[in-house]
């Protein structure tokens, strides 16, 4: 599986730790920045880059990190077909894949520690969408995008 990573300038350390962690587990990780903590990167930029890489099929899923995980997920969720979920504990990370078919996990480097972040990505990447009754609900989310002019199909 190919995973796109993105973060702002304050979350580079955690991004690098998680990339290395997933690479050791056999995931192919692509880094969409930020790269240098001294150079400010506003969170919408990496959020958009990773989301668009998923949309284009360059990566399968994404990991986004900023201070809280909120800003970067809000940006990513503007891209049609993206379901980015901010999680600060493993239970939600699993459920957002099983029920919401989330394709991006977002975290806050000011919220979670390194070991908790590893547990969160383990749950996220270990889970599968359950389909069934959840299909219709996820389709309803796409329906909102389509209502406002966005159209993107997997
Ligand atoms: C940057 O200071 C901070 O605002 C950002 O990382 C993020 O927390 C926004 O949601």
Backbone and ligand atoms as CSV (ligand in chain L), in Angstrom:
chain,resi,resn,atom,element,x,y,z
A,1,UNK,N,N,0.837,-1.203,0.000
A,1,UNK,CA,C,0.000,0.000,0.000
A,1,UNK,C,C,0.877,1.260,0.000
A,2,UNK,N,N,0.448,2.256,-0.796
A,2,UNK,CA,C,1.179,3.522,-0.831
A,2,UNK,C,C,0.492,4.535,0.086
A,3,UNK,N,N,1.279,5.189,0.924
A,3,UNK,CA,C,0.732,6.141,1.889
A,3,UNK,C,C,1.383,7.510,1.688
A,4,UNK,N,N,0.552,8.533,1.533
A,4,UNK,CA,C,1.045,9.905,1.408
A,4,UNK,C,C,1.075,10.573,2.778
A,5,UNK,N,N,2.192,11.202,3.087
A,5,UNK,CA,C,2.349,11.910,4.366
A,5,UNK,C,C,2.418,13.404,4.133
A,6,UNK,N,N,1.740,14.168,4.986
A,6,UNK,CA,C,1.834,15.616,4.912
A,6,UNK,C,C,1.729,16.209,6.304
A,7,UNK,N,N,2.404,17.340,6.510
A,7,UNK,CA,C,2.346,17.996,7.807
A,7,UNK,C,C,2.731,19.459,7.643
A,8,UNK,N,N,2.454,20.245,8.674
A,8,UNK,CA,C,2.965,21.620,8.649
A,8,UNK,C,C,4.329,21.639,9.350
A,9,UNK,N,N,4.914,22.834,9.464
A,9,UNK,CA,C,6.288,22.943,9.960
A,9,UNK,C,C,6.464,22.497,11.406
A,10,UNK,N,N,5.377,22.475,12.186
A,10,UNK,CA,C,5.542,22.089,13.592
A,10,UNK,C,C,5.442,20.569,13.811
A,11,UNK,N,N,5.050,19.842,12.779
A,11,UNK,CA,C,4.768,18.412,12.964
A,11,UNK,C,C,5.744,17.504,12.204
A,12,UNK,N,N,6.843,18.065,11.763
A,12,UNK,CA,C,7.786,17.297,10.936
A,12,UNK,C,C,8.377,16.097,11.685
A,13,UNK,N,N,8.702,16.309,12.935
A,13,UNK,CA,C,9.336,15.221,13.687
A,13,UNK,C,C,8.407,13.999,13.776
A,14,UNK,N,N,7.146,14.236,14.140
A,14,UNK,CA,C,6.208,13.112,14.250
A,14,UNK,C,C,5.950,12.483,12.876
A,15,UNK,N,N,5.860,13.323,11.849
A,15,UNK,CA,C,5.669,12.759,10.494
A,15,UNK,C,C,6.806,11.815,10.154
A,16,UNK,N,N,8.050,12.250,10.405
A,16,UNK,CA,C,9.198,11.411,10.052
A,16,UNK,C,C,9.218,10.109,10.848
A,17,UNK,N,N,8.865,10.202,12.127
A,17,UNK,CA,C,8.826,8.995,12.971
A,17,UNK,C,C,7.789,8.010,12.429
A,18,UNK,N,N,6.611,8.514,12.076
A,18,UNK,CA,C,5.541,7.617,11.597
A,18,UNK,C,C,5.847,7.052,10.215
A,19,UNK,N,N,6.503,7.869,9.379
A,19,UNK,CA,C,6.890,7.355,8.052
A,19,UNK,C,C,7.854,6.186,8.198
A,20,UNK,N,N,8.839,6.377,9.056
A,20,UNK,CA,C,9.830,5.314,9.279
A,20,UNK,C,C,9.147,4.070,9.865
A,21,UNK,N,N,8.239,4.310,10.787
A,21,UNK,CA,C,7.507,3.213,11.443
A,21,UNK,C,C,6.729,2.391,10.419
A,22,UNK,N,N,6.024,3.076,9.513
A,22,UNK,CA,C,5.220,2.354,8.514
A,22,UNK,C,C,6.104,1.728,7.430
A,23,UNK,N,N,7.204,2.398,7.096
A,23,UNK,CA,C,8.115,1.814,6.105
A,23,UNK,C,C,8.684,0.495,6.612
A,24,UNK,N,N,9.011,0.462,7.889
A,24,UNK,CA,C,9.516,-0.789,8.494
A,24,UNK,C,C,8.486,-1.897,8.416
A,25,UNK,N,N,7.224,-1.522,8.378
A,25,UNK,CA,C,6.148,-2.520,8.279
A,25,UNK,C,C,5.816,-2.866,6.832
A,26,UNK,N,N,6.536,-2.269,5.889
A,26,UNK,CA,C,6.365,-2.631,4.481
A,26,UNK,C,C,5.510,-1.693,3.658
A,27,UNK,N,N,5.060,-0.586,4.245
A,27,UNK,CA,C,4.271,0.388,3.480
A,27,UNK,C,C,5.225,1.261,2.661
A,28,UNK,N,N,4.770,1.650,1.476
A,28,UNK,CA,C,5.550,2.585,0.662
A,28,UNK,C,C,5.078,4.001,1.003
A,29,UNK,N,N,5.962,4.800,1.571
A,29,UNK,CA,C,5.553,6.125,2.060
A,29,UNK,C,C,6.090,7.239,1.166
A,30,UNK,N,N,5.197,8.138,0.782
A,30,UNK,CA,C,5.589,9.292,-0.032
A,30,UNK,C,C,5.427,10.553,0.815
A,31,UNK,N,N,6.469,11.372,0.827
A,31,UNK,CA,C,6.504,12.547,1.686
A,31,UNK,C,C,6.133,13.809,0.901
A,32,UNK,N,N,5.016,14.428,1.264
A,32,UNK,CA,C,4.551,15.643,0.593
A,32,UNK,C,C,4.894,16.906,1.400
A,33,UNK,N,N,5.851,16.783,2.335
A,33,UNK,CA,C,6.278,17.909,3.142
A,33,UNK,C,C,5.336,18.155,4.304
A,34,UNK,N,N,5.668,19.047,5.170
A,34,UNK,CA,C,6.815,19.956,5.182
A,34,UNK,C,C,8.116,19.205,5.502
A,35,UNK,N,N,9.221,19.831,5.129
A,35,UNK,CA,C,10.507,19.168,5.288
A,35,UNK,C,C,11.432,19.862,6.280
A,36,UNK,N,N,11.309,21.191,6.378
A,36,UNK,CA,C,12.266,21.962,7.179
A,36,UNK,C,C,11.517,22.751,8.258
A,37,UNK,N,N,11.762,22.441,9.536
A,37,UNK,CA,C,11.020,23.129,10.605
A,37,UNK,C,C,11.247,24.637,10.647
A,38,UNK,N,N,12.294,25.096,9.991
A,38,UNK,CA,C,12.573,26.549,9.988
A,38,UNK,C,C,11.780,27.282,8.892
A,39,UNK,N,N,11.210,26.506,7.975
A,39,UNK,CA,C,10.437,27.115,6.883
A,39,UNK,C,C,8.944,26.863,7.133
A,40,UNK,N,N,8.202,27.944,7.354
A,40,UNK,CA,C,6.770,27.790,7.659
A,40,UNK,C,C,5.995,27.234,6.467
A,41,UNK,N,N,5.206,26.212,6.735
A,41,UNK,CA,C,4.302,25.667,5.711
A,41,UNK,C,C,2.908,25.674,6.319
A,42,UNK,N,N,2.021,26.465,5.754
A,42,UNK,CA,C,0.658,26.522,6.284
A,42,UNK,C,C,-0.075,25.216,5.988
A,43,UNK,N,N,-0.801,24.727,6.994
A,43,UNK,CA,C,-1.381,23.385,6.921
A,43,UNK,C,C,-2.290,23.110,5.707
A,44,UNK,N,N,-2.989,24.112,5.126
A,44,UNK,CA,C,-3.826,23.746,3.972
A,44,UNK,C,C,-3.031,23.171,2.790
A,45,UNK,N,N,-1.781,23.622,2.668
A,45,UNK,CA,C,-0.976,23.184,1.514
A,45,UNK,C,C,-0.677,21.671,1.541
A,46,UNK,N,N,-0.071,21.143,2.608
A,46,UNK,CA,C,0.142,19.692,2.621
A,46,UNK,C,C,-1.163,18.904,2.680
A,47,UNK,N,N,-2.195,19.479,3.323
A,47,UNK,CA,C,-3.493,18.794,3.357
A,47,UNK,C,C,-4.044,18.596,1.964
A,48,UNK,N,N,-3.970,19.641,1.163
A,48,UNK,CA,C,-4.455,19.570,-0.223
A,48,UNK,C,C,-3.599,18.618,-1.067
A,49,UNK,N,N,-2.274,18.710,-0.879
A,49,UNK,CA,C,-1.373,17.874,-1.694
A,49,UNK,C,C,-1.630,16.381,-1.495
A,50,UNK,N,N,-1.746,15.970,-0.247
A,50,UNK,CA,C,-1.968,14.544,0.027
A,50,UNK,C,C,-3.355,14.123,-0.465
A,51,UNK,N,N,-4.344,14.971,-0.228
A,51,UNK,CA,C,-5.705,14.653,-0.677
A,51,UNK,C,C,-5.756,14.503,-2.195
A,52,UNK,N,N,-5.094,15.398,-2.910
A,52,UNK,CA,C,-5.102,15.313,-4.377
A,52,UNK,C,C,-4.318,14.109,-4.879
A,53,UNK,N,N,-3.286,13.722,-4.146
A,53,UNK,CA,C,-2.528,12.521,-4.537
A,53,UNK,C,C,-3.415,11.279,-4.424
A,54,UNK,N,N,-4.277,11.252,-3.418
A,54,UNK,CA,C,-5.234,10.144,-3.288
A,54,UNK,C,C,-6.225,10.199,-4.447
A,55,UNK,N,N,-6.720,11.398,-4.725
A,55,UNK,CA,C,-7.710,11.572,-5.789
A,55,UNK,C,C,-7.151,11.115,-7.137
A,56,UNK,N,N,-5.859,11.394,-7.371
A,56,UNK,CA,C,-5.225,11.004,-8.640
A,56,UNK,C,C,-4.796,9.540,-8.662
A,57,UNK,N,N,-4.889,8.872,-7.523
A,57,UNK,CA,C,-4.508,7.469,-7.454
A,57,UNK,C,C,-3.016,7.249,-7.266
A,58,UNK,N,N,-2.291,8.298,-6.918
A,58,UNK,CA,C,-0.838,8.155,-6.692
A,58,UNK,C,C,-0.534,7.447,-5.374
A,59,UNK,N,N,-1.412,7.666,-4.393
A,59,UNK,CA,C,-1.292,6.948,-3.121
A,59,UNK,C,C,-2.684,6.422,-2.764
A,60,UNK,N,N,-2.695,5.417,-1.879
A,60,UNK,CA,C,-3.974,4.812,-1.509
A,60,UNK,C,C,-4.617,5.525,-0.321
A,61,UNK,N,N,-3.770,5.881,0.642
A,61,UNK,CA,C,-4.283,6.531,1.857
A,61,UNK,C,C,-3.310,7.609,2.304
A,62,UNK,N,N,-3.736,8.394,3.307
A,62,UNK,CA,C,-2.874,9.480,3.758
A,62,UNK,C,C,-2.801,9.604,5.265
A,63,UNK,N,N,-1.690,10.187,5.706
A,63,UNK,CA,C,-1.504,10.546,7.116
A,63,UNK,C,C,-1.165,12.030,7.141
A,64,UNK,N,N,-1.971,12.812,7.867
A,64,UNK,CA,C,-1.750,14.259,7.949
A,64,UNK,C,C,-1.588,14.683,9.403
A,65,UNK,N,N,-0.620,15.559,9.633
A,65,UNK,CA,C,-0.360,15.996,11.003
A,65,UNK,C,C,-0.121,17.512,11.037
A,66,UNK,N,N,-0.819,18.180,11.941
A,66,UNK,CA,C,-0.497,19.580,12.249
A,66,UNK,C,C,-0.537,19.694,13.775
A,67,UNK,N,N,-0.771,20.882,14.304
A,67,UNK,CA,C,-0.760,21.030,15.754
A,67,UNK,C,C,-1.854,20.210,16.414
A,68,UNK,N,N,-3.056,20.348,15.898
A,68,UNK,CA,C,-4.202,19.610,16.448
A,68,UNK,C,C,-4.704,18.506,15.515
A,69,UNK,N,N,-4.302,18.563,14.257
A,69,UNK,CA,C,-4.846,17.669,13.232
A,69,UNK,C,C,-6.104,18.228,12.595
A,70,UNK,N,N,-6.618,19.301,13.167
A,70,UNK,CA,C,-7.914,19.806,12.705
A,70,UNK,C,C,-7.783,20.605,11.412
A,71,UNK,N,N,-6.918,21.598,11.417
A,71,UNK,CA,C,-6.797,22.463,10.231
A,71,UNK,C,C,-6.446,21.675,8.983
A,72,UNK,N,N,-5.492,20.773,9.122
A,72,UNK,CA,C,-5.018,20.018,7.954
A,72,UNK,C,C,-6.106,19.049,7.451
A,73,UNK,N,N,-6.930,18.543,8.364
A,73,UNK,CA,C,-8.025,17.654,7.935
A,73,UNK,C,C,-9.141,18.454,7.275
A,74,UNK,N,N,-9.389,19.654,7.785
A,74,UNK,CA,C,-10.419,20.498,7.160
A,74,UNK,C,C,-10.049,20.797,5.716
A,75,UNK,N,N,-8.768,21.093,5.488
A,75,UNK,CA,C,-8.306,21.382,4.124
A,75,UNK,C,C,-8.463,20.149,3.233
A,76,UNK,N,N,-8.013,19.005,3.722
A,76,UNK,CA,C,-8.081,17.762,2.928
A,76,UNK,C,C,-9.524,17.408,2.585
A,77,UNK,N,N,-10.429,17.647,3.527
A,77,UNK,CA,C,-11.832,17.273,3.305
A,77,UNK,C,C,-12.540,18.130,2.263
A,78,UNK,N,N,-11.886,19.195,1.815
A,78,UNK,CA,C,-12.460,19.996,0.724
A,78,UNK,C,C,-12.274,19.338,-0.626
A,79,UNK,N,N,-11.384,18.352,-0.693
A,79,UNK,CA,C,-11.134,17.659,-1.958
A,79,UNK,C,C,-12.171,16.539,-2.101
A,80,UNK,N,N,-12.905,16.516,-3.213
A,80,UNK,CA,C,-13.952,15.499,-3.386
A,80,UNK,C,C,-13.403,14.075,-3.239
A,81,UNK,N,N,-14.158,13.253,-2.552
A,81,UNK,CA,C,-13.760,11.858,-2.379
A,81,UNK,C,C,-12.891,11.624,-1.161
A,82,UNK,N,N,-12.503,12.719,-0.496
A,82,UNK,CA,C,-11.651,12.576,0.684
A,82,UNK,C,C,-12.500,12.516,1.941
A,83,UNK,N,N,-12.162,11.546,2.776
A,83,UNK,CA,C,-12.766,11.448,4.100
A,83,UNK,C,C,-11.619,11.379,5.102
A,84,UNK,N,N,-11.257,12.546,5.599
A,84,UNK,CA,C,-10.140,12.658,6.540
A,84,UNK,C,C,-10.692,12.769,7.953
A,85,UNK,N,N,-10.204,11.914,8.847
A,85,UNK,CA,C,-10.709,11.891,10.223
A,85,UNK,C,C,-9.595,12.225,11.203
A,86,UNK,N,N,-9.868,13.197,12.070
A,86,UNK,CA,C,-8.915,13.517,13.138
A,86,UNK,C,C,-9.139,12.540,14.281
A,87,UNK,N,N,-8.096,11.852,14.695
A,87,UNK,CA,C,-8.228,10.892,15.789
A,87,UNK,C,C,-7.105,11.079,16.795
A,88,UNK,N,N,-7.466,11.000,18.068
A,88,UNK,CA,C,-6.429,11.089,19.096
A,88,UNK,C,C,-6.423,9.851,19.987
A,89,UNK,N,N,-7.131,8.838,19.535
A,89,UNK,CA,C,-7.069,7.526,20.209
A,89,UNK,C,C,-7.377,6.417,19.195
A,90,UNK,N,N,-6.906,5.202,19.470
A,90,UNK,CA,C,-6.986,4.114,18.486
A,90,UNK,C,C,-8.395,3.647,18.130
A,91,UNK,N,N,-9.323,3.708,19.094
A,91,UNK,CA,C,-10.679,3.194,18.824
A,91,UNK,C,C,-11.317,3.932,17.646
A,92,UNK,N,N,-11.258,5.257,17.684
A,92,UNK,CA,C,-11.855,6.037,16.595
A,92,UNK,C,C,-11.115,5.800,15.279
A,93,UNK,N,N,-9.824,5.582,15.376
A,93,UNK,CA,C,-9.030,5.351,14.163
A,93,UNK,C,C,-9.490,4.077,13.448
A,94,UNK,N,N,-9.826,3.053,14.210
A,94,UNK,CA,C,-10.343,1.813,13.614
A,94,UNK,C,C,-11.761,2.024,13.074
A,95,UNK,N,N,-12.608,2.627,13.895
A,95,UNK,CA,C,-14.019,2.792,13.513
A,95,UNK,C,C,-14.198,3.708,12.306
A,96,UNK,N,N,-13.322,4.691,12.154
A,96,UNK,CA,C,-13.517,5.608,11.031
A,96,UNK,C,C,-13.202,4.934,9.700
A,97,UNK,N,N,-12.437,3.859,9.734
A,97,UNK,CA,C,-12.251,3.061,8.519
A,97,UNK,C,C,-13.430,2.098,8.372
A,98,UNK,N,N,-13.765,1.388,9.447
A,98,UNK,CA,C,-14.822,0.375,9.360
A,98,UNK,C,C,-16.176,0.980,8.971
A,99,UNK,N,N,-16.479,2.158,9.494
A,99,UNK,CA,C,-17.806,2.742,9.274
A,99,UNK,C,C,-17.825,3.883,8.262
A,100,UNK,N,N,-16.782,4.717,8.255
A,100,UNK,CA,C,-16.793,5.916,7.392
A,100,UNK,C,C,-15.949,5.737,6.144
A,101,UNK,N,N,-15.248,4.608,6.033
A,101,UNK,CA,C,-14.338,4.387,4.901
A,101,UNK,C,C,-13.356,5.562,4.763
A,102,UNK,N,N,-12.838,6.019,5.896
A,102,UNK,CA,C,-11.893,7.154,5.884
A,102,UNK,C,C,-10.657,6.783,5.076
A,103,UNK,N,N,-10.194,7.731,4.283
A,103,UNK,CA,C,-8.971,7.469,3.514
A,103,UNK,C,C,-7.773,8.297,4.000
A,104,UNK,N,N,-8.019,9.155,4.991
A,104,UNK,CA,C,-6.916,9.893,5.610
A,104,UNK,C,C,-7.101,9.888,7.125
A,105,UNK,N,N,-6.000,9.620,7.830
A,105,UNK,CA,C,-6.001,9.788,9.279
A,105,UNK,C,C,-5.228,11.071,9.591
A,106,UNK,N,N,-5.827,11.913,10.427
A,106,UNK,CA,C,-5.161,13.157,10.814
A,106,UNK,C,C,-4.941,13.164,12.320
A,107,UNK,N,N,-3.809,13.712,12.723
A,107,UNK,CA,C,-3.472,13.764,14.151
A,107,UNK,C,C,-2.838,15.094,14.504
A,108,UNK,N,N,-2.851,15.396,15.785
A,108,UNK,CA,C,-2.215,16.617,16.272
A,108,UNK,C,C,-0.940,16.286,17.025
A,109,UNK,N,N,0.154,16.874,16.582
A,109,UNK,CA,C,1.424,16.609,17.269
A,109,UNK,C,C,1.443,17.230,18.658
A,110,UNK,N,N,0.555,18.224,18.888
A,110,UNK,CA,C,0.437,18.813,20.223
A,110,UNK,C,C,-0.579,18.055,21.079
A,111,UNK,N,N,-1.178,17.033,20.506
A,111,UNK,CA,C,-2.240,16.302,21.196
A,111,UNK,C,C,-1.797,14.890,21.572
A,112,UNK,N,N,-1.180,14.208,20.613
A,112,UNK,CA,C,-0.803,12.806,20.860
A,112,UNK,C,C,0.720,12.672,20.984
A,113,UNK,N,N,1.148,11.745,21.787
A,113,UNK,CA,C,2.573,11.407,21.880
A,113,UNK,C,C,2.941,10.407,20.796
A,114,UNK,N,N,4.219,10.147,20.689
A,114,UNK,CA,C,4.717,9.273,19.625
A,114,UNK,C,C,4.130,7.862,19.696
A,115,UNK,N,N,4.116,7.275,20.870
A,115,UNK,CA,C,3.654,5.884,20.974
A,115,UNK,C,C,2.152,5.775,20.720
A,116,UNK,N,N,1.408,6.771,21.182
A,116,UNK,CA,C,-0.034,6.778,20.915
A,116,UNK,C,C,-0.277,6.955,19.411
A,117,UNK,N,N,0.499,7.812,18.783
A,117,UNK,CA,C,0.352,8.014,17.334
A,117,UNK,C,C,0.618,6.710,16.575
A,118,UNK,N,N,1.584,5.942,17.025
A,118,UNK,CA,C,1.856,4.648,16.370
A,118,UNK,C,C,0.670,3.698,16.528
A,119,UNK,N,N,0.083,3.684,17.719
A,119,UNK,CA,C,-1.097,2.828,17.935
A,119,UNK,C,C,-2.253,3.272,17.035
A,120,UNK,N,N,-2.391,4.579,16.871
A,120,UNK,CA,C,-3.473,5.119,16.029
A,120,UNK,C,C,-3.280,4.685,14.578
A,121,UNK,N,N,-2.069,4.810,14.049
A,121,UNK,CA,C,-1.873,4.389,12.650
A,121,UNK,C,C,-2.005,2.870,12.512
A,122,UNK,N,N,-1.587,2.122,13.528
A,122,UNK,CA,C,-1.768,0.659,13.480
A,122,UNK,C,C,-3.243,0.294,13.322
A,123,UNK,N,N,-4.095,0.937,14.100
A,123,UNK,CA,C,-5.530,0.656,14.022
A,123,UNK,C,C,-6.096,1.101,12.678
A,124,UNK,N,N,-5.689,2.281,12.239
A,124,UNK,CA,C,-6.205,2.827,10.976
A,124,UNK,C,C,-5.846,1.901,9.810
A,125,UNK,N,N,-4.586,1.500,9.733
A,125,UNK,CA,C,-4.172,0.693,8.585
A,125,UNK,C,C,-4.533,-0.787,8.740
A,126,UNK,N,N,-4.875,-1.186,9.965
A,126,UNK,CA,C,-5.258,-2.586,10.178
A,126,UNK,C,C,-6.746,-2.820,9.932
A,127,UNK,N,N,-7.500,-1.755,9.762
A,127,UNK,CA,C,-8.956,-1.884,9.649
A,127,UNK,C,C,-9.411,-1.928,8.186
A,128,UNK,N,N,-10.597,-2.487,7.982
A,128,UNK,CA,C,-11.203,-2.508,6.638
A,128,UNK,C,C,-12.628,-1.977,6.705
A,129,UNK,N,N,-13.034,-1.333,5.629
A,129,UNK,CA,C,-14.408,-0.825,5.543
A,129,UNK,C,C,-15.380,-1.999,5.588
A,130,UNK,N,N,-16.394,-1.883,6.426
A,130,UNK,CA,C,-17.335,-2.993,6.605
A,130,UNK,C,C,-18.438,-3.019,5.555
A,131,UNK,N,N,-18.620,-1.913,4.835
A,131,UNK,CA,C,-19.678,-1.886,3.818
A,131,UNK,C,C,-21.042,-2.041,4.460
A,132,UNK,N,N,-21.924,-2.807,3.807
A,132,UNK,CA,C,-23.265,-3.053,4.354
A,132,UNK,C,C,-24.016,-1.757,4.603
A,133,UNK,N,N,-24.534,-1.613,5.811
A,133,UNK,CA,C,-25.351,-0.433,6.129
A,133,UNK,C,C,-24.544,0.871,6.054
A,134,UNK,N,N,-23.217,0.742,6.098
A,134,UNK,CA,C,-22.383,1.952,6.060
A,134,UNK,C,C,-22.205,2.502,4.642
A,135,UNK,N,N,-22.426,1.643,3.637
A,135,UNK,CA,C,-22.275,2.069,2.231
A,135,UNK,C,C,-23.144,3.280,1.926
A,136,UNK,N,N,-24.415,3.160,2.294
A,136,UNK,CA,C,-25.381,4.208,1.993
A,136,UNK,C,C,-24.993,5.538,2.658
A,137,UNK,N,N,-24.483,5.442,3.875
A,137,UNK,CA,C,-24.114,6.664,4.617
A,137,UNK,C,C,-22.915,7.351,3.973
A,138,UNK,N,N,-21.970,6.535,3.526
A,138,UNK,CA,C,-20.791,7.122,2.864
A,138,UNK,C,C,-21.217,7.723,1.524
A,139,UNK,N,N,-22.137,7.038,0.841
A,139,UNK,CA,C,-22.671,7.587,-0.422
A,139,UNK,C,C,-23.372,8.925,-0.180
A,140,UNK,N,N,-24.011,9.031,0.957
A,140,UNK,CA,C,-24.701,10.302,1.285
A,140,UNK,C,C,-23.695,11.445,1.426
A,141,UNK,N,N,-22.516,11.136,1.935
A,141,UNK,CA,C,-21.469,12.173,2.040
A,141,UNK,C,C,-21.069,12.625,0.635
A,142,UNK,N,N,-20.864,11.659,-0.265
A,142,UNK,CA,C,-20.541,12.011,-1.657
A,142,UNK,C,C,-21.673,12.810,-2.278
A,143,UNK,N,N,-22.906,12.487,-1.882
A,143,UNK,CA,C,-24.071,13.204,-2.403
A,143,UNK,C,C,-24.024,14.688,-2.041
A,144,UNK,N,N,-23.522,14.991,-0.871
A,144,UNK,CA,C,-23.395,16.403,-0.474
A,144,UNK,C,C,-22.381,17.098,-1.372
A,145,UNK,N,N,-21.269,16.410,-1.644
A,145,UNK,CA,C,-20.250,16.987,-2.542
A,145,UNK,C,C,-20.855,17.258,-3.918
A,146,UNK,N,N,-21.608,16.291,-4.410
A,146,UNK,CA,C,-22.197,16.433,-5.747
A,146,UNK,C,C,-23.218,17.571,-5.794
A,147,UNK,N,N,-23.938,17.736,-4.712
A,147,UNK,CA,C,-24.921,18.824,-4.660
A,147,UNK,C,C,-24.245,20.169,-4.897
A,148,UNK,N,N,-23.018,20.292,-4.415
A,148,UNK,CA,C,-22.305,21.563,-4.546
A,148,UNK,C,C,-21.311,21.561,-5.701
A,149,UNK,N,N,-21.513,20.621,-6.641
A,149,UNK,CA,C,-20.770,20.686,-7.901
A,149,UNK,C,C,-19.558,19.810,-8.002
A,150,UNK,N,N,-19.177,19.156,-6.932
A,150,UNK,CA,C,-17.978,18.305,-7.013
A,150,UNK,C,C,-18.377,16.912,-7.439
A,151,UNK,N,N,-17.596,16.321,-8.287
A,151,UNK,CA,C,-17.892,14.953,-8.705
A,151,UNK,C,C,-16.594,14.163,-8.803
A,152,UNK,N,N,-16.535,13.100,-8.050
A,152,UNK,CA,C,-15.359,12.246,-8.126
A,152,UNK,C,C,-15.760,10.851,-7.743
A,153,UNK,N,N,-15.430,9.900,-8.587
A,153,UNK,CA,C,-15.801,8.520,-8.293
A,153,UNK,C,C,-14.559,7.661,-8.237
A,154,UNK,N,N,-14.557,6.718,-7.297
A,154,UNK,CA,C,-13.427,5.803,-7.170
A,154,UNK,C,C,-13.413,4.838,-8.334
L,1,LIG,C1,C,0.019,26.026,13.710
L,1,LIG,O1,O,0.445,26.821,14.763
L,1,LIG,C2,C,-1.317,25.401,14.048
L,1,LIG,O2,O,-2.311,26.363,13.934
L,1,LIG,C3,C,-1.601,24.243,13.149
L,1,LIG,O3,O,-0.565,23.325,13.249
L,1,LIG,C4,C,-2.858,23.452,13.400
L,1,LIG,O4,O,-2.976,23.104,14.736
L,1,LIG,C5,C,-4.119,23.966,12.896
L,1,LIG,O5,O,-5.174,23.327,12.960
